[in-house]
Amino acid sequence: MSLFDALPDAPKRPLAERLRPRTLDEYEGQEHILGKGKPLRRAIESDQLTSLILWGPPGVGKTTLATIIAASTKAQFVPFSAVLSGIKEIKELMVRAEQARRLGRRTVLFIDEIHRFNKAQQDAFLPYVEKGDVILIGATTENPSFEVNSALLSRSRVYQLRALETPQLVRILQKGLLELGKTCDVAILEQLAAFANGDARGAYNLLDLAAASTDSSEITQETVADIVSRKSLLYDKTGEEHYNIVSALHKSVRASDADGALYWLARMLESGEDRMYIARRLVRMAVEDIGMADPRAVEQAIACQQTVHFLGIPEGDQALAQCALYLSLAPKSDAAYKALKAAVRTVQSAPADPVPMHLRNAPTKHMKQWGYGEGYRHAHEFEGAQTGMECLPEALAGTEFYQPTDRGVEPRIAERLSATRSAKKGFYKSGPTSEPLP
């Protein structure tokens, strides 16, 4: 017995650590990669692992899965922290791994939070992974496509772990009740599971706190209400989930799904997103997805941005909701967006022709003599301001970048555009023949 074993008041380990599964049969969730007959399960059970990346949100079992692998492999299992280690520690470890391989023993290296390693640190692993000195197991909450070097990623198999579902969380909470010697109605466990939001560790922490908050053997609804004030939403303002939810809001607006747009907006608001960031995104939606089908959409979005800036939180949130609804229900057109893209492609691929002479100013007598401004038609001097003048270089005459849709006000725009384009035909052949009104 150690000195610490003799202390009756020594603190217990967290509930999540005490109940950490030790075998695959005890492991909850991730059946899509660990179910019977699945390749990862077979590799673990046969001790035939290759380098892999475990990617998933917090509390879904990445570290637990690594400890199960550690218990099942005959290889030397070395845990490594991306938070506490640097290049020096990596190189020392790799030397030991190479020595172990020469002695016929494999090394399985588990790196928690591998996304915290920079490019140089990740590169330090690469030659040893290629030679087979180490089998790398990385755990990350971030998208490996963005956070793990492509060379290292190409030599590893990525397994995506999913947030646990409510029934799965309820089952692990029932194990927690037994460990704590408490009882609880299943409906309350379901509430705790909902607040944990797919995070097993978070669910255990809530249960542990609830048990510590009552002297009774039963955890009641009142106890839970005291410790839970707000659902914890997965939303890292700098991580992938941030962009996933922003994308969901944008695509809901684009699809004219007002209810979906309000839901994703609410998710962003409840997670503490910068309101001005949301306003900027709404302005972009107005320009990109509504455009000329409802030119007032951008006015509404800018008004929303100004209102949010003026009112702040929480009053400005209603302006964001109103703008999201307006944009969702507005007619949609990306014709202006596509038109600019088409013009840019032409600029990038076609020769940079000089500005036609009739479009050039002639502020001096000599420039007039050289032909600057010759043939220019001043729109206000023509009926309906229709001059029939071509404003593209002659090599691009007749090119049409903007193609209006049949939605919103664009059909009316298309009529005027058609008339304007028809009047320009043959401009460079006929020259400036139209006479201004007297």
C-alpha positions in Angstrom: 0.0 0.0 0.0 1.4 3.4 -1.0 1.2 6.6 1.1 -1.6 7.9 -1.2 -3.6 4.6 -0.9 -3.6 5.2 2.9 -5.2 8.6 2.6 -9.0 8.2 3.1 -9.8 11.6 1.6 -7.7 11.3 -1.5 -9.7 12.6 -4.5 -11.1 10.2 -6.9 -10.3 10.3 -10.6 -13.0 11.8 -12.8 -16.0 9.6 -13.5 -15.2 9.5 -17.3 -11.7 8.2 -16.5 -12.9 5.6 -14.0 -15.4 4.2 -16.5 -13.2 4.4 -19.6 -13.8 1.2 -21.6 -11.0 -1.3 -21.7 -12.1 -3.5 -24.6 -13.9 -3.0 -27.9 -17.0 -4.8 -26.5 -17.2 -2.2 -23.8 -16.7 0.7 -26.2 -19.9 2.6 -27.0 -20.7 4.0 -30.5 -18.7 4.2 -33.7 -20.3 1.0 -35.1 -19.7 2.3 -38.6 -15.9 1.6 -38.2 -15.8 -0.7 -35.2 -18.7 -3.0 -35.8 -18.2 -6.7 -36.2 -16.2 -7.4 -39.4 -15.3 -3.8 -40.0 -11.7 -3.3 -41.3 -10.5 -1.2 -38.3 -11.9 -3.7 -35.7 -10.3 -6.6 -37.6 -7.0 -4.7 -37.7 -7.1 -4.0 -33.9 -8.1 -7.6 -33.0 -5.4 -9.1 -35.3 -2.8 -6.6 -34.2 -2.2 -5.6 -37.9 -2.5 -1.8 -37.7 -1.3 0.7 -40.2 -0.9 4.4 -39.5 -4.3 6.1 -39.0 -5.9 9.4 -38.0 -8.9 9.4 -35.6 -10.9 12.5 -36.4 -14.0 13.5 -34.4 -15.5 16.1 -32.0 -14.5 16.1 -28.3 -15.7 13.3 -26.1 -16.5 10.7 -28.7 -13.8 8.2 -27.8 -10.6 8.9 -29.7 -8.3 8.6 -26.7 -10.3 5.7 -25.4 -9.9 3.9 -28.7 -6.1 4.5 -28.5 -5.9 3.0 -25.0 -7.8 -0.1 -26.2 -5.3 -0.4 -29.1 -2.5 0.0 -26.5 -3.9 -2.9 -24.5 -4.4 -5.2 -27.5 -1.1 -4.7 -29.4 2.1 -6.5 -28.8 4.0 -3.5 -30.1 5.6 -0.9 -27.9 2.8 1.7 -27.4 4.1 5.3 -26.8 1.6 8.1 -26.0 2.8 11.5 -27.2 1.3 15.0 -26.5 1.3 17.6 -29.3 0.8 20.2 -26.6 3.9 19.3 -24.5 6.4 18.1 -27.1 8.6 19.6 -29.8 11.1 18.7 -32.5 13.8 17.6 -29.9 11.4 15.1 -28.2 10.2 13.8 -31.6 13.7 13.1 -32.8 14.7 11.3 -29.6 11.6 9.2 -29.7 12.2 8.3 -33.4 15.8 7.2 -32.6 14.4 4.8 -29.9 11.7 3.6 -32.3 14.3 2.8 -35.0 16.4 0.9 -32.5 13.3 -1.1 -31.4 12.6 -2.0 -35.0 16.1 -3.4 -35.5 15.4 -5.6 -32.5 12.2 -6.8 -34.1 9.8 -4.8 -32.1 7.2 -2.4 -33.5 6.4 1.0 -32.0 2.8 2.3 -32.1 3.0 6.1 -31.5 -0.2 7.8 -30.3 -0.3 11.6 -30.8 -3.2 13.3 -29.1 -4.2 16.6 -30.7 -1.9 16.1 -33.7 -3.4 19.2 -35.3 -1.4 21.3 -32.8 1.9 20.2 -34.4 3.2 22.6 -37.0 4.4 21.6 -40.5 8.0 21.1 -39.4 7.0 18.9 -36.5 4.7 16.8 -38.6 7.5 16.5 -41.3 9.8 15.1 -38.6 7.6 11.9 -38.4 7.3 11.3 -42.1 10.6 9.4 -42.9 10.0 7.1 -39.9 6.4 6.4 -40.9 7.6 5.7 -44.5 10.4 3.3 -43.2 7.9 1.5 -40.9 9.8 2.4 -37.7 6.6 3.7 -36.2 2.9 3.1 -36.7 1.3 6.5 -36.2 -2.1 7.0 -34.6 -3.1 10.6 -34.5 -6.2 12.1 -32.8 -7.7 15.4 -33.8 -10.9 17.4 -33.5 -10.0 19.4 -36.7 -10.4 18.4 -40.3 -7.2 16.5 -41.2 -7.4 17.8 -44.8 -6.6 21.2 -43.3 -4.5 20.4 -40.3 -2.4 17.3 -41.3 0.4 17.5 -43.9 -0.7 15.9 -47.2 2.4 13.7 -47.3 1.6 12.3 -43.8 -2.1 12.1 -44.6 -1.5 10.1 -47.7 0.3 7.4 -45.7 -2.5 7.2 -43.1 -6.0 5.9 -43.1 -8.5 8.5 -41.8 -11.4 7.3 -39.6 -14.1 9.8 -38.7 -15.7 9.3 -35.3 -19.2 10.6 -34.9 -20.9 12.3 -32.0 -22.7 9.8 -29.7 -26.4 9.6 -30.1 -28.8 10.0 -27.1 -29.5 6.3 -26.6 -25.7 5.6 -26.5 -25.2 8.4 -24.0 -28.0 7.1 -21.8 -26.4 3.7 -21.7 -23.1 5.1 -20.5 -24.9 7.4 -18.0 -26.6 4.3 -16.6 -23.1 2.8 -16.0 -22.2 6.0 -14.3 -25.2 5.8 -11.9 -24.1 2.3 -10.8 -20.6 3.7 -10.2 -21.9 6.6 -8.1 -24.5 4.5 -6.3 -27.4 6.8 -7.5 -30.7 6.3 -9.2 -32.3 8.5 -11.8 -35.3 8.5 -14.1 -34.5 7.6 -17.7 -36.1 10.9 -18.9 -33.6 12.8 -16.8 -30.8 10.8 -18.2 -32.1 11.7 -21.7 -32.1 15.3 -20.7 -28.5 15.1 -19.6 -27.6 13.3 -22.8 -29.2 16.1 -24.8 -27.3 18.8 -23.0 -24.0 16.8 -23.5 -24.6 17.2 -27.2 -22.9 13.9 -28.3 -19.9 14.3 -25.8 -19.5 11.2 -23.5 -17.0 13.0 -21.3 -19.4 15.9 -21.0 -22.2 13.6 -20.1 -20.2 12.0 -17.4 -19.2 15.3 -16.0 -22.8 16.5 -15.8 -23.8 13.3 -14.1 -20.9 13.6 -11.6 -21.9 17.2 -10.8 -25.5 16.3 -10.4 -24.6 13.4 -8.0 -22.4 15.7 -6.0 -25.2 18.4 -5.8 -27.6 16.2 -3.8 -27.4 14.2 -0.6 -30.3 12.0 -1.8 -29.7 8.7 -3.5 -31.9 9.9 -6.4 -31.0 12.6 -8.9 -34.1 14.6 -9.5 -35.3 17.0 -12.2 -34.7 19.9 -9.8 -31.1 18.9 -9.3 -30.5 18.8 -13.0 -32.2 22.2 -13.5 -29.8 23.7 -11.0 -26.6 22.6 -12.7 -27.7 22.9 -16.3 -28.5 26.4 -17.6 -27.7 26.1 -21.2 -26.9 23.5 -23.8 -23.3 23.2 -24.8 -23.1 23.6 -28.6 -20.2 22.4 -30.6 -19.0 25.6 -32.3 -15.3 26.5 -32.5 -15.1 29.9 -34.0 -11.8 29.1 -35.7 -12.5 25.4 -36.4 -14.2 23.4 -39.1 -17.6 23.3 -37.4 -17.7 27.1 -37.5 -17.5 26.9 -41.3 -19.9 24.0 -41.5 -22.6 26.0 -39.7 -22.0 29.1 -41.7 -22.2 27.0 -44.9 -25.5 25.5 -43.6 -26.9 29.0 -43.1 -25.8 30.2 -46.5 -27.1 27.2 -48.3 -30.5 27.4 -46.5 -30.9 31.0 -47.6 -29.9 30.0 -51.2 -32.5 27.2 -51.1 -35.2 29.6 -49.9 -35.6 27.5 -46.8 -36.5 30.2 -44.2 -36.9 27.7 -41.4 -33.5 26.2 -42.0 -31.9 29.6 -42.2 -33.5 30.6 -38.8 -32.3 27.4 -37.2 -28.7 27.7 -38.3 -28.7 31.5 -37.4 -30.0 30.6 -33.9 -27.2 28.0 -33.6 -24.6 30.8 -34.4 -26.3 33.3 -32.0 -26.5 30.9 -29.1 -22.9 29.9 -29.6 -21.7 33.5 -29.2 -20.7 34.2 -32.8 -19.6 37.7 -33.7 -22.8 39.4 -34.9 -20.9 41.6 -37.4 -19.5 38.5 -38.9 -23.0 37.1 -39.4 -24.1 40.5 -40.9 -21.2 40.4 -43.4 -22.1 36.9 -44.5 -25.7 38.0 -45.0 -24.5 40.9 -47.2 -22.5 38.4 -49.3 -25.6 36.2 -49.7 -27.6 39.2 -50.9 -25.0 40.0 -53.6 -24.1 36.4 -54.6 -27.4 34.6 -54.5 -30.1 37.2 -55.0 -28.4 39.9 -57.0 -30.4 41.6 -59.7 -33.5 39.4 -59.1 -34.2 41.8 -56.1 -31.7 44.6 -56.1 -33.2 45.8 -52.8 -31.8 42.7 -51.0 -28.4 44.2 -50.6 -30.0 47.4 -49.3 -31.8 45.3 -46.7 -28.6 43.5 -45.8 -26.6 46.7 -45.4 -29.4 48.2 -43.3 -29.3 45.0 -41.1 -25.5 45.5 -40.7 -26.0 49.1 -39.6 -28.9 48.1 -37.2 -26.8 45.4 -35.6 -23.9 47.8 -35.2 -26.2 50.4 -33.7 -28.3 48.2 -31.4 -25.8 45.5 -30.3 -26.8 42.4 -28.4 -29.5 41.2 -28.0 -31.7 43.7 -29.8 -29.7 43.5 -33.0 -30.3 39.8 -33.3 -33.8 40.4 -34.4 -32.4 42.4 -37.4 -30.3 39.4 -38.3 -33.3 37.2 -38.2 -35.4 39.6 -40.3 -32.6 39.9 -42.9 -32.2 36.1 -43.0 -36.0 35.7 -43.6 -36.0 38.4 -46.3 -33.1 36.9 -48.2 -34.5 33.4 -47.9 -37.9 34.4 -49.4 -36.4 36.8 -52.0 -36.2 35.6 -55.7 -32.8 34.1 -56.4 -30.3 34.9 -59.1 -26.6 34.4 -59.4 -26.5 35.9 -62.9 -24.6 39.0 -61.8 -22.2 36.7 -59.9 -21.6 34.6 -62.9 -21.3 37.6 -65.2 -18.4 39.0 -63.2 -16.7 35.6 -63.2 -17.1 35.4 -67.0 -15.7 38.9 -67.4 -12.7 38.1 -65.3 -12.0 34.9 -67.3 -12.1 36.9 -70.5 -9.7 39.5 -69.0 -7.3 36.7 -68.0 -7.4 34.9 -71.3 -7.9 37.5 -74.0 -5.3 40.1 -75.1 -5.5 43.4 -73.3 -6.8 45.5 -76.2 -6.4 49.2 -76.0 -9.4 51.4 -75.0 -11.4 52.2 -78.2 -10.8 55.7 -79.4 -14.4 56.7 -79.1 -14.3 56.0 -75.4 -11.2 58.1 -74.7 -11.3 61.7 -73.4 -9.7 64.4 -75.5 -8.7 67.2 -73.1 -6.2 68.7 -75.5 -6.3 69.9 -79.1 -3.6 67.4 -80.2 -5.6 64.5 -78.7 -8.6 65.6 -80.6 -6.5 65.7 -83.8 -5.3 62.2 -83.0 -8.8 60.9 -83.0 -9.4 60.7 -79.2 -13.2 60.7 -78.5 -14.1 60.6 -82.2 -17.4 58.8 -82.7 -18.5 59.1 -79.0 -22.3 59.2 -78.5 -23.5 61.0 -75.4 -26.4 58.9 -74.1 -28.5 61.9 -72.9 -28.7 63.2 -76.4 -30.4 60.1 -77.8 -34.0 59.0 -77.4 -34.4 56.6 -74.5 -30.6 57.1 -73.9 -30.1 54.2 -76.4 -27.0 55.1 -78.4 -26.2 51.8 -80.1 -22.6 52.4 -79.1 -20.3 49.4 -78.5 -18.2 49.9 -75.4 -16.1 46.7 -75.7 -12.9 46.5 -77.7 -13.6 45.6 -81.3 -12.2 42.1 -80.9 -14.8 41.4 -78.1 -17.7 43.2 -79.7 -21.0 41.3 -79.1 -19.6 39.4 -76.1 -22.4 38.8 -73.5 -21.3 38.3 -69.9 -24.6 38.9 -68.1 -27.4 36.5 -68.7 -30.5 37.4 -66.6 -32.7 34.7 -65.2 -36.5 34.6 -65.4 -36.9 35.3 -61.7 -37.7 38.5 -59.8 -37.2 41.7 -61.7 -34.7 40.2 -64.1 -37.2 39.5 -66.8 -37.8 43.3 -67.1 -34.0 43.8 -67.0 -33.6 41.2 -69.8 -36.0 43.1 -72.1 -34.0 46.3 -71.8 -30.7 44.4 -72.1 -31.9 42.7 -75.3 -32.8 46.0 -76.8 -29.5 47.6 -75.9 -27.5 44.6 -77.3 -29.5 44.6 -80.5 -28.8 48.3 -81.1 -25.1 47.8 -80.8 -24.8 45.1 -83.6 -22.6 46.2 -86.4 -21.3 49.3 -84.6 -17.7 48.9 -85.6 -18.7 48.2 -89.3 -21.0 51.1 -89.7 -19.2 53.5 -87.4 -20.9 56.4 -85.6 -23.7 57.1 -88.0 -26.6 57.8 -85.6 -27.3 61.5 -85.3 -28.1 63.1 -81.9 -31.5 64.7 -81.4 -31.7 68.3 -82.4 
